[in-house]
Each structure stands twice: as structure tokens, then as C-alpha cells.
Amino acid sequence: VPLGVFWSVFLGLIWLHLLEVPDASVVPHYQAGVVAFGLSAIIELLGEPFWVLAQAHLFVRLKVIAESLSVVSKCMLTVILVVLCPQWGLYIFCLAQLLYVSVLVMCYVFYFVMFLGSPEATKKSFPIARMKALLPNLVEDETFVNWKEARLTWSFFKQSFLKQILTEGERYVMTFLNVLNFGDQGVYDIVNNLGSLVARFIFLPIEESFYVFFAKVLERGKNVKDQKQDDIAMAANVLELLLRLVLLIGLTITVFGYAYSQLALDIYGGSMLSSGTGPDLLRCYSLYVLFLAVNGVTECFTFALMCKEEVDRYNFVMLALSFTFLCISYFLTRWHGSVGFILANCFNMGIRIAHSIHYIYDYFRESTHRPLSGLLPSPVLVLVYILSGAVTGFSEVFFCCDKGWMAKLIHISVGALCLAATLVTMFCTETKLIHFVRSQ
């Protein structure tokens, strides 16, 4: 929290005094927005210990309820204020963000206040008995700093910093180098938010949940021979099926996203979005979703098993990758506009996937398990994907998107038929995966 306060103040001053500030007549209350979002980051950090505790003890329902309530309250307040007080401008989004983090933190605090010391906590032998134990304190007969844990924490901190550059690097390039004007940044943000819906609502929960699963089942830093073989078999089976699941979701979005990007933007934002660079951006993002899907699962397994030395080695790789990614983002954007950012992200994810796959291959090399086979879908399904992509591509040329609503409906119907054929083929060829999804 003290670090959070420092960085919020430091970066807030940079955003207010060193970077370009929008015209107050066009974007009023910008200064208040910077302050409010910095404050919201500090509030959210106050709830971080509760979030970590809930993750470690697999309180999945608590997380789902807390995040659902906070998101719903944020959306409802945004809609109400946009309709009733549109002149408030950025104040609306500031208040909504502050409500979001406040509800999120209060949900966790309220739950643990009720849970700690209860019969259920006693029954589960929960390691913390009082809320006071969650506050910083000095423990007798222990050193002020546990250096082993401190070094591991420092390794993960460096990794998080580098992942932040790799995940949000294009925004820093946009902000500091002014390669796009505010209008183009707005279109990019809209497409980025639409395209990342699947990543946020499907891939991120899978990645977070199964990171905890792999970390619980297998011991960090031990090779495959030193682990319990039953645990290795279970982890390998789950990893294979997870890879197959996210691969098929990603392929489906990539194949159908190409032909329906323009229509989606036309329905969502009208000709302003569907006539410019928006459709090309969303098509590229559909491909990027496939990279996101595979990277999420491969990295969650890799990070669950890496020891401190391996994390440090990987940090050096990420440092080089971060620098390369920022350079590629800059040059690709100069060459191909905002599409260059997404192409740079695809390159970045491709390198990270290659590293994780190499780690997984080496890890399971001395065992009989081959979880990476999950990245090889059946040939019949691949053929159906190719045919669906071709048919929907031709449908877009003939029926979308300036030929009236009847043509749009025909285009949608063609896509629905192709999607149905793909899903039927999936159910017939991926019986093991279907059973896994139903049971889990």
C-alpha cells in the first residue's frame, strides 16, 4: 500500500504536468480523473491481502460474487449518470471506478469479518483467526524479513513489471511518443475493449483458477521424477484438456471473427466504426485472441512450477522481449497505423508461448505424458474450420454491410449454420474434452 501511494502520486504528477493534457473544452475534468483513478488503485490495494487469501484457499464463490457485484454496480451507476447527467463528463467514470473498487474491497472485508472465528473456519482449520492478523505486525522469535520469501517476492515483482510492459506496452508507446492522435486512440480502445471481452470473461478466470490448481497439485522447483506420479498424471491430463479447450475457443473466434468484425462494429457503433480502420483492427484482434488463449494456459502452468532461479532467468528473457516489443510496436505503428500495435502484440505472445511450450516439453520429457498434444486438434475439425472461414468470407463479400438489413440477416444466418456445423463436429470428435467441460 505505501508503494501504491508513492506510485499513484508520482505517476499522477507525470500525467498531469509532463504528458499532453486534452483540451478542457473537449474533455473537461481531466485532472479530477487522474486523481480519482490513482485513489481507486490505492483502495484496491487495500483489498489485495483478502484477494490473495481467497485465491490460496480456493474461495471461488466469494471471488465470483464480489467481482460480479462490483462490476454490476459500476455499470449501473455509469448508465444512470450518463443518461441523467451527461454534462459531468469524466466525473461519471471517476465515480463509477471508485464505486467499483469500494464494493469489491467491502465484499472481501465483510466476508472475512463474518468468516474468521466462525464454526466453519474452525472446521476447516483456517490458519487465521482474527482480522487483526491480516494487518502488518511484528512476530516474536522471527526475523523482521524472511529473506527467502523476500527474494522470491522480488523476482515476481520484476516479472510483474515486465509483464505490465508486455501487456500494456502499446499504451505507453501511444502516450509518450504520440504515434496516434486521440481520435485514433479512441477507436483502438473501443476495438481493444470489445476484442478483450472473451479474454477477460473466459480466459482470465480459467488462467487464475488453474494456476492455483497446478500450484496446489505439484511442488514448485521439483522435476517430474520427484513429484507424486498420480499428481503428475492428473496435472498432465488437465493441462492437455485445458490447452485443447482454449485452442478451440480461440480458433472459433479467429475464424468467425474475420468475417463478422465489420458487421459487429456496424451494429455496435454505426458507420463511424465500421467504415474506417475499425474492421481491420478487430480482424487482427480476433487472431490475437488465439495467441492470448494459448499463452494464458501455458504460462499459468509454467509460473506455477518455476523455482526462484528459473523465474530470474525468465525475467532476463522478458527484459529483452519488452525492449524488442516496444521497438516493434513503434515501427509497426509508423508503418501500419493502429493495426501495428496488435501485430506487435501477436509477436510478443508468440515468443512467450514458444518459451512456455519449451518449458512444458522439457518438464514432461522424462515421463510418459505428452500434454502438448492438446494443441493438435483433429484433422476433421481443422477442415471444418477452413471451410467455415471460406464460406463466411464469401458471405461477407456478397452480403455485408451496406446492402440493407436483409443482406445482413442472410450473412448472420450463414455464420450461424457454419458455427452449428463446427460445434457438431467438435462434439463428435472431442468427446474427452466435452466430458471434461461438463464435469469441471
N, C-alpha and C positions, 0 to 999 in steps of 0.2 A: 504493500500500500504506500509506504513512503516513496519508493521508486516510482510508483504510478503518479503520485502527486508531482514529483520532480519533472517527469517527462511530460505530463499534461501542461504544466506551466511553461516549460522550456519550448515544447513544440507549438503551444498556443501562441507564444510571442513570435515565433518564426512565421506562423501562418498569418498573424495579424500585421506584422511590420516588415517582413522581408519578401514575402511572396505577393504575387499580383492579387489585389482585392477587387471583387466585382463592383461595378458602378452601383452606388447606393440607390439610384432611382430605378434600376432594373432589378437588383437583388437587395432589398432592404434587410436590416437586422443581421448582417453577416457576422459582425463582431460578437453579438449575443450567441449566434450559432456555434462559433468556435469555443466560447466559454462553456456553453451548455453541453457540448459533446465531450469536452475534456472532463467536466464534472461527472458525466454519466460513466466515463471509463473508470473513474476512481470509485464510484458507487458499486460498479460491477465487480471490481477487485475485492471489495469488502465481502462479497458472497463467494469468492473463489475457494476458500477453505471448505465451505459446505458442499460446493460442487464436486471438489476432489474427493471428499469423504463419501458422497453419494455414489460417485463413479467406482471407487475402490470396493464398496460393499454392494454393488450391483442394484442400487435403488433406481431401477429403470422407470417405474411408475411415477416416482417423485419427479424425476427429470422431465418426463413427458408432460405431466400436469403443470409443472412450474413454467416450462417454456411455452406451452400452449396458452396458458392464462396470460402470460406477459405479452405474447405476440398478438393475441386477440384484443387485449386492452389497448395496445399500441395502435392497431389498425382501426379500432372503433373510434378512438379519440382523434386520429388523423382524419378520418372520413367526416366526423361531426364538425371539426373545426374548419376543414376545407370547404364544407358546404355553408356553414353559418358565418365564418369569419375569414374569408379568403384573403382579405387585406393584411392579415397578420404575417403572411409570408413564411419566412424561416422559423418564426416563433412556433408555428404549428408543429414542425418536425422536431424542434428542440423539446417542446413539452411532451410529445409522443415518445421520444427517446428516453427522457427522464422517467416517464411513467413506466416504460418497458423495463428498465433496469431496477427501478424501485420494486415493482411487482415481483420480478424474478428473485431478487435478494430476499424480500419478505417471505416468499413462499418457502424458500430453503430454511430461513431462520425460524419461521413458525413451525415447520415440520420438526426440526431438531429440538426445539423447545418442548414440544409435545412428546417426542420420541425418547429423548435421553432420560434415563431413570425410570422409564415405564416397564411393566412386566415383559413386554415384547422384547425390549432391548436387553433385559436381564436374561431372557430365554435364549437369545442369540449370542450371549456373551460379548456384547458390543464393547469395544475397548475404551470408549469414552463415556463417562457417567454424568458429567455436568457441562453446561455451556461454557463455564469459566475455563474449562480445559482447552477450549478452542482459541482462547486468547494467547498472545505471546507471553511466555513466562520462563523463569529460570528453574531448572530442575536440580535438586541437590544430588551430589555424587555423580554428576555428569559434566563433561566439559562444555564450555559456552558454545563451541561449534563442533559438530560431528564432521570431521574433515573428509571422511569417505563420502558421506552424503552430500557435503558441500561441493566436492569436486564433480560428482555426478550431476548435481543441480546446475553447476556452471556449464558443464558440457551440453546439457539440454537447453540452457538459456542461449548459448551461442547458436545452437541448432535452430531454436525458435526464431532468433533474429534473422538468420539466413533464410529460413523458410518464409518469413514475412516478406523479405525482398523478392523471393522467387514467386510468392503467391500474389503480392500486390505491387510488384516492381513496376508494372506498366503505369500505375497511377503516379508513382514518384517521377517517372520519366515525363508524363503528361504535365505534372505540376511544376517541376523545376526547370524543364527545358522548353516548355511552351510549343510542343510539336503539333498540338491540336488546339483550335480555338474552343471557347466554352460551349458553342453550339454543337460541334462535333463530339466534344466530351459528353454532352448530354445524350446524344444518340447512342454513343458507345455504352454509357451507363445503363440506358434502358435495355439495350440488347443483352448486355452483360447480366443484368438482373433477371431478365426473362430466361436466358440460357442457363443460369446457375440455379434455377429453381429445383431442377432434378437433383443437382449435386447437393444442395442444402437439405432437401426433404428426404432423399433416398440414400445417397452415397455417404453423406456425413454421419447419419445415425448408425449405418452399418459399420463404417470405419471405427467410430468411437466404441461401439458395443463389442466388436470382435477384437479390438486392441486389448481391452480388459480381459476378454476370454483367453486370448493367446498368452497374455502375461500371467494369468492365473494357472493355466494348464501346464505351461513349460517354464523352466527356470532360466532366467537371463544369464547369458555368458557361458552356458554349458553346451557342449556339442551333442549331436544326435545320439551318440552311443551312451552318454552319461545320463540321459533322460529316461524316465519310465517308458517302456516300449508301448504300453497301452495308450499313454498320453500322446506319444508321437503319432501313433496310428490315428487317433481321434483328431488331432490338430491337422494332420496332413489331409484327412478326408474333408474336414470343414473348409480348409484353405482351398482345396481343389473345387469344391462346390461353390464357394463364395466367388472365386475367380470366374467360374462359368456363369454364375448369376449376373455379376456386374458387367461381364463382357457382352452377354446377350442384351441386357438393358441398354448398354452403350451403343451396340450395333444397331438396335432398333431405332434409337434416337438419331443416330448418324444417317441411316438410310432414309428414314421418313422425314427427318428434319431438312434434308436438302431440298426436297420438292415442296415442302409446306412452310418454309420460312417466310416467303413473301406474303402468302395468304394469312399467316398468323399475325404478322406485323400490320397488314391491311385491316384486319378485324380489330386488332388491339389499338392502333393509333392512327388509322387512316392513311391517306396518300403521303402525308408528311414523313412517315416512317418507311412505307413500302416502296417509295419511288427513288430514294437516294441510296446511300451505302448500307442501309439497314439490312436488306435481304442477304447481301454478301457476307456481312458481319455475322448474322445468325446462322448462315450455312456453315461458315468456318467454325462457329461456336459449337454446332452440332458434332463436328469432328472432334473438337476439343473435349467435349463431354465424354467421348470414348476413352481418351487419354486419362481424364480425371477418374473415370470409373476404375480402370485397371490400377492406376497409381495408388488410389486410396487403400485398396486391399493389400497390395504388395508391400506398401510402406508400413501399414499397420502391423503386419506380421514381422517385418524387418526390425522396426523400432521396439517391438515387444521383446525381442530376443538379444538385441545388441548389448554388449558389455560397454563399460566406460571407454576403453581403448578403441573399440570399433566405432563408437559414437564420435570420438575425437577425430579419427581418420576420416569418417564421413563428413565431418564439419569442414575439413580441408577441401574435399571434393565439392561441397556445396558453396564454399567461398569462391572457388574458381568458376563454378557454374553460375553463381549470382552475377559476377562481373561479366561473364560471357552473355548472360541473358539480358542484362541492361544494355550492353552494346548492340546486340542483335535487335532488341526492341527499338532502339533509336534509329538504326539504319533501315530496318524493315518498314518503320512508320514513315520515314522520309521517302521510301520507295513506293509503298502501297497504302499510305494513309492508316486509318484506324484498324484495318484488316491485319496490318503488320504486327500489331500487339498480340492478336490471337494466334497468328502463325508462330511468333516468338514463344508464346505460352505452350504451344504444341511441342516445339523443340525442347523446351525446358522439361516438360512432363515426360517426353520420350527418353531423355537422358536419365531421369530419376527412375523410370520404370526399368530401364536396362540395368541400372545398379542394383535395384531390389531383386530383379529376376536372377541376376548373377549370385546374389547373396543366398536366395532361396535354393537355387540349384546346388551351390556348394554345401549348404546346410544338410540337404537330404541326399547328397551324392553317395554317402556310405550306408544308406538304408534302402529298403525295397520300395519305398513310397515315392511317387512322382506327382506331386500336387500341381506342377506347372502344366500338366496335361489338360487342366481346366481351361487353359487359353486356346484350346483347339476344338472348336465346335464341329458338329457332324457335317460332312460334305453336302448332304441333302439340304440342311438348314442354310448353309452358305449359298447354295444355288438359289434357294427361295429368296434370300436377301438380295441377291444380284438381280433376279427377275423383278422383284418388288421395286427396287431402285430404278430400273429401266422403265417399267410401266408408269410409275408415279412421275418420273421425269418427263416422259412424253405427255402425260396428262397435264402437267403444269404448263408446258409449251402451248397446248391447244385450248386449255380452259381457264387459265389463271393469268392475270387477276383483274383485267379491265374489260371483261366480256359480260358483265352482269352477274346477278346472284344465281341464276340457273346454272351457268357455267361453273361457278364456284361450288355449288352443291354437287354437280357431277364430279368435279375434282375431288371433293371430300369423300364421295361415295366410292370412287376408285381407290383412294387411300385406305378406306375402311375395309374394303374387300381384300386388298393386299395384306393389310395388318392381320385380318382374320386368318388368311391362309398361312401367314408366318407363325401366328400363335398356335394354330392347329398342328403345324409341322413341329413346333417346339414341344408341344405336349406329347407327340408321338415319338420323338427322337431323344428327348431329355427326361426320361421317366425318373431317374435317380435324383435329378435336380428338382423336379416337381415335388417329389416326396419330401425332400429337404426343406423346400419353401413352406409346404403345408405344415410340417412338424415344428418348424422354428419360427 
